Amino acid sequence: MTLPACEHAAFLAEALRSPSPHNAQPWRLVATANSSYELHYDHLQYLPHDPDDRDAYLTLGAFYETAALVARRHGLVCSFEPVFERTGSDLFAGVLRVDDTPSDLEPDPLSDAVLERVTNRRKYRRRPLPPELALELARNGCTFVEPRVIASVVRRASVLSWTDRQFVADLRRWTRFGDRNAPDGMTPHALALSRLETVALRFALLRTRLSRPVAHVYAHRDVTLTHASSTIAVLAADSMDPVDLFEAGRRLLRAWTTATAAGYSTHPISVVIDRPETRPELAAIAGVRLPVALFRVGYTRRRVPWSNRRLLHTVLGAGGRPGAQVPGLLPWR
């Protein structure tokens, strides 16, 4: 037996807690027959600088894994049929199918923790990870490198990014200085920036790019946070094929949620992956062929706020119209 679409509102709203770079939330859902939803990726609402669609497929994989985990909390099973067809700015990823949970299905221990997952950009304690957490992260495909070993690569990647017009333009587009309640993008509050750091970010985004000497100053924060970590984790994919990147996104979400369940925090350091100049160096240090994600792991008692999310009715559509409101579905609050 399947459930009508209107009864999926709570489950779908929780699935929107899935992470995305710059909190762009590019996923769109289209309700179809038989409790199914087309999953689309809207390139117009995402970062212009993702030439190989790596971030796109990772983000879609993370979204599906989040949906699959929160479905369990509502007595549902969520499955996915991949399509991966690109038409203009729209990427049709595949179909989410939602069914009642079989009585013999065991609960996933991460189903509750996924709603507590949040990117924490504060300094972490440098104590080693518990062996059981390190083992679980490794099972999800993570390789570990010492923060001091990777710090110089982070510095170089950060400097290259701050001197890159496209990087600064992306940040300008998705940074929300004046509206703490903005439904998408990044706010200084969610980024845990001090007043001085907020002023510095405003200064940088007023320019098309920073000079190299100034970029070194701005890179200092990334380097400091890298050192203030228990470890740095590298996640690799088997290939750049959409299916492999999608699966890597699922594993990445599970890795972050596993850390959350253990009381630890995570924070992606995307600049190293995004820069073609530093990605090969990272691969050599980590001993992997194709790194697709790099993130800090560590413990801190200092919590950070969740980033905002779009209302469900702005993401969910019907009849092939992503974003068109579906009668009977209530906005998520």
C-alpha positions in Angstrom: 0.0 0.0 0.0 1.2 3.5 -0.8 0.3 6.8 0.8 -1.2 9.9 -1.0 1.2 12.8 -1.6 -0.4 15.0 1.0 0.6 12.6 3.8 4.3 12.9 2.8 4.6 16.6 3.8 6.3 16.0 7.1 8.8 13.5 5.6 9.6 15.7 2.6 10.1 18.8 4.7 12.6 17.0 6.8 14.4 15.8 3.7 15.1 19.4 2.9 17.6 19.5 5.7 20.0 18.0 3.3 23.2 20.0 2.8 24.3 21.8 -0.4 27.3 24.1 -1.1 26.5 27.7 -0.3 23.1 26.4 0.9 21.8 26.9 -2.6 19.3 24.0 -2.3 19.1 23.3 -6.0 16.9 20.3 -5.7 13.3 20.3 -7.0 10.6 17.7 -6.7 7.7 16.9 -9.0 4.8 14.8 -7.6 3.7 12.0 -9.9 1.4 9.0 -9.6 1.8 6.1 -7.1 3.5 8.1 -4.3 6.5 9.0 -6.5 8.5 12.1 -7.0 10.8 13.2 -9.8 14.0 14.6 -8.4 15.4 17.5 -10.4 18.5 19.6 -10.1 18.0 23.3 -11.1 21.3 24.7 -12.5 19.9 28.2 -12.6 19.7 28.1 -8.8 23.1 26.8 -8.2 26.8 27.7 -8.6 27.9 28.7 -12.1 31.3 27.2 -11.4 30.7 23.5 -11.5 31.9 22.6 -15.0 31.9 18.8 -14.5 28.7 18.7 -12.4 30.6 17.0 -9.6 28.9 19.1 -6.9 25.5 18.5 -8.7 25.7 14.7 -8.4 27.2 14.8 -4.9 24.4 17.1 -3.7 21.7 14.9 -5.3 23.2 11.8 -3.6 23.2 13.5 -0.3 19.6 14.6 -0.8 18.4 11.1 -1.5 20.3 9.6 1.4 18.8 12.3 3.7 15.3 11.4 2.3 15.9 7.7 2.8 17.0 8.2 6.4 14.1 10.5 7.4 11.6 8.3 5.7 12.4 5.6 8.3 11.3 8.0 11.0 7.9 8.2 9.4 7.4 4.4 8.9 8.2 4.7 5.2 10.8 3.3 2.7 12.2 5.6 0.1 13.9 4.1 -3.0 15.5 5.7 -6.0 15.5 5.0 -9.8 18.3 6.9 -11.5 17.8 8.7 -14.8 20.4 11.5 -15.0 19.1 13.3 -18.1 20.2 16.9 -18.8 17.9 19.3 -20.7 19.0 22.9 -20.7 19.3 24.1 -17.1 17.4 21.1 -15.8 19.0 17.8 -14.7 16.4 15.1 -14.2 18.2 12.9 -11.7 15.6 10.1 -11.2 12.4 9.1 -9.4 11.9 8.8 -5.6 9.4 6.1 -4.7 7.8 6.1 -1.3 6.2 3.0 0.3 5.1 1.8 3.7 7.8 0.2 5.7 7.8 -3.6 5.8 7.2 -4.9 9.3 10.6 -6.7 9.4 12.6 -3.6 8.3 15.2 -2.7 11.0 15.5 1.0 11.9 18.6 2.9 10.7 20.5 4.2 13.7 21.2 7.4 11.7 17.6 8.3 11.1 17.4 10.6 14.1 20.9 11.9 13.9 20.4 13.2 10.3 18.1 15.9 11.6 20.8 17.1 14.0 23.5 17.3 11.4 24.8 20.8 10.9 28.0 22.3 9.4 30.0 23.6 12.3 32.7 26.1 11.2 34.2 26.7 14.7 37.5 25.5 16.1 37.5 21.9 17.2 39.5 20.2 20.0 42.6 18.4 18.6 42.0 15.2 20.5 42.0 12.0 18.3 38.8 10.5 17.1 37.4 7.6 19.0 38.5 4.4 17.2 34.9 3.3 16.6 34.1 6.6 14.9 37.2 6.5 12.7 36.3 2.9 11.7 32.8 3.9 10.7 34.0 6.9 8.7 36.5 4.6 6.9 33.7 2.2 6.1 32.0 5.1 4.3 35.1 5.5 2.2 37.0 8.2 4.1 40.8 8.4 4.2 42.4 10.5 6.9 45.3 13.1 6.7 46.9 15.1 9.5 45.8 18.7 9.6 49.3 20.0 9.7 50.1 18.1 6.5 47.2 19.5 4.5 47.3 23.0 5.9 49.7 24.3 3.2 47.5 22.9 0.5 44.4 24.6 2.1 46.3 27.9 2.2 47.2 27.7 -1.5 43.7 26.7 -2.5 42.2 29.5 -0.5 44.6 32.1 -1.9 43.8 30.9 -5.5 40.1 31.1 -4.8 40.1 34.7 -3.3 42.0 35.9 -6.4 39.4 34.2 -8.7 36.6 36.4 -9.9 34.2 33.4 -10.3 34.7 32.3 -6.7 34.1 35.8 -5.4 31.0 36.2 -7.6 29.5 32.9 -6.3 30.0 34.0 -2.7 28.5 37.4 -3.5 25.4 35.7 -5.0 24.8 33.4 -2.1 25.8 35.5 0.9 22.8 37.1 2.7 24.0 40.0 4.9 20.8 41.8 5.5 18.3 39.0 6.1 18.9 36.4 8.8 15.7 34.7 7.7 16.6 34.3 4.1 15.3 30.9 2.9 18.6 30.0 1.1 22.2 31.1 0.9 24.6 31.9 3.7 24.2 34.4 6.5 27.0 35.7 8.8 25.0 34.2 11.7 24.9 30.7 10.2 28.6 31.0 9.2 29.4 31.9 12.8 31.3 35.0 11.8 32.3 37.7 14.3 31.5 41.3 13.6 35.1 41.9 12.3 34.9 38.8 10.1 31.5 40.0 8.7 33.0 43.4 7.9 36.0 41.7 6.2 33.7 39.5 4.1 31.6 42.5 3.0 34.9 44.2 2.0 35.9 41.2 -0.1 32.6 40.8 -1.8 32.5 44.5 -2.9 35.5 43.6 -5.1 35.6 41.4 -8.1 38.7 39.6 -6.7 41.4 40.2 -4.1 45.0 40.9 -4.7 47.3 38.1 -3.8 48.8 39.7 -0.6 45.2 40.4 0.7 44.1 36.9 -0.3 46.8 35.5 2.0 45.3 37.4 4.9 41.8 36.0 4.1 43.2 32.5 3.7 44.4 32.6 7.3 40.9 31.7 8.7 40.8 28.5 6.5 44.3 27.5 7.7 43.5 28.2 11.3 40.3 26.1 11.2 42.2 23.3 9.4 44.8 23.1 12.3 41.9 23.2 14.8 40.6 19.7 13.9 41.0 16.2 15.1 41.6 15.0 11.6 40.9 15.9 8.0 38.9 13.3 6.0 39.1 12.8 2.3 36.3 11.0 0.4 37.0 9.5 -3.0 34.8 8.4 -5.9 35.4 5.5 -8.2 34.9 7.7 -11.3 33.3 10.9 -12.5 30.4 8.9 -13.8 27.1 10.3 -12.5 26.2 7.1 -10.8 29.5 7.0 -8.9 29.3 10.6 -7.9 25.7 10.1 -6.7 26.8 7.2 -4.6 29.7 9.2 -3.2 27.2 11.9 -2.2 25.3 9.3 -0.3 28.4 8.1 1.5 29.4 11.6 2.3 26.1 12.3 3.9 26.3 9.1 6.0 29.8 10.0 7.1 28.7 13.5 8.3 25.7 12.0 10.0 27.8 9.3 11.6 30.0 11.9 13.1 27.0 13.8 14.4 25.6 10.7 16.0 28.9 10.3 17.9 28.7 13.9 19.2 31.3 15.2 16.7 31.2 18.0 14.1 32.1 18.3 10.5 32.9 21.2 8.1 33.7 20.8 4.4 36.9 22.5 3.0 35.7 22.6 -0.6 38.3 25.0 -1.9 40.9 22.3 -2.1 38.6 20.1 -4.2 37.3 22.9 -6.4 40.8 24.1 -7.4 42.3 22.1 -10.3 45.7 23.3 -9.1 45.5 21.7 -5.6 43.3 18.6 -6.3 46.2 16.4 -7.6 48.3 17.4 -4.6 45.5 16.3 -2.2 45.1 13.0 -4.1 48.8 12.3 -3.7 48.8 13.2 0.1 45.7 11.1 0.8 46.7 8.2 -1.5 43.5 8.2 -3.5 42.9 8.5 -7.2 39.8 10.7 -7.3 39.1 12.9 -4.2 35.6 14.5 -4.4 35.2 15.8 -0.8 37.4 17.1 1.9 36.2 17.9 5.4 37.2 18.7 9.0 36.2 16.4 11.8 36.4 17.2 15.5 34.7 17.8 18.8 33.4 21.1 20.1 30.8 22.1 22.7 30.1 25.3 20.8 27.0 24.8 18.8 26.0 26.7 15.7 22.6 27.6 14.2 21.1 25.6 11.4 21.1 27.3 8.0 17.6 28.2 6.7 15.7 26.1 4.3 13.1 26.8 1.6 9.5 26.1 2.3 8.3 22.8 1.0 5.7 24.3 -1.4 8.5 26.3 -3.2 10.4 23.1 -3.9 7.6 20.6 -4.7 5.5 20.9 -7.9 3.1 18.8 -9.9 2.5 17.9 -13.5 6.1 18.5 -14.6 6.3 21.9 -13.1 9.0 22.0 -10.3 8.1 24.6 -7.7 4.3 24.8 -8.5 2.3 24.5 -5.3 0.6 21.2 -4.7 -2.9 21.4 -3.2 -3.1 19.7 0.2 0.6 20.2 1.1 1.3 22.6 4.0 4.4 24.8 4.0 7.1 23.6 6.3 7.7 25.8 9.3 
